Amino acid sequence: MNTQWADWVAVGLAVALALTWLGFRLRRQWRKQKDLPPGSIGCDAGCENCPFSKNCTSQNPPD
């Protein structure tokens, strides 16, 4: 019995699930960035160890 089609369906479903998960994750991150107040930095770590630390202002002092 040839079940190669079942393998392709399983692979296709796995890829579709992974792409859906990735899409929702990217959308959530994008919405987080969009909802930040103006002038705030883009990470929760504060100014230290943040790739956006050049945008730190006095309203976001390091801990």
Backbone hydrogen bonds, N-H to C=O, Kabsch-Sander energy under -0.5 kcal/mol:
donor,donor_aa,acceptor,acceptor_aa,energy
3,T,1,M,-0.7
7,D,3,T,-1.4
8,W,4,Q,-2.1
9,V,5,W,-2.2
10,A,6,A,-2.4
11,V,7,D,-2.5
12,G,8,W,-2.6
13,L,9,V,-2.6
14,A,10,A,-2.2
15,V,11,V,-2.5
16,A,12,G,-2.4
17,L,13,L,-2.5
18,A,14,A,-2.3
19,L,15,V,-2.5
20,T,16,A,-2.2
21,W,17,L,-2.5
22,L,18,A,-2.5
23,G,19,L,-2.4
24,F,20,T,-2.4
25,R,21,W,-2.2
26,L,22,L,-2.6
27,R,23,G,-2.4
28,R,24,F,-2.3
29,Q,25,R,-2.2
30,W,26,L,-2.5
31,R,27,R,-2.5
32,K,28,R,-2.1
33,Q,29,Q,-2.2
34,K,30,W,-2.3
35,D,31,R,-2.1
36,L,32,K,-0.5
36,L,33,Q,-0.8
40,S,37,P,-1.7
46,G,43,C,-0.6
50,C,47,C,-1.0
53,S,50,C,-1.7
55,N,52,F,-2.3
56,C,53,S,-1.7
60,N,57,T,-1.6
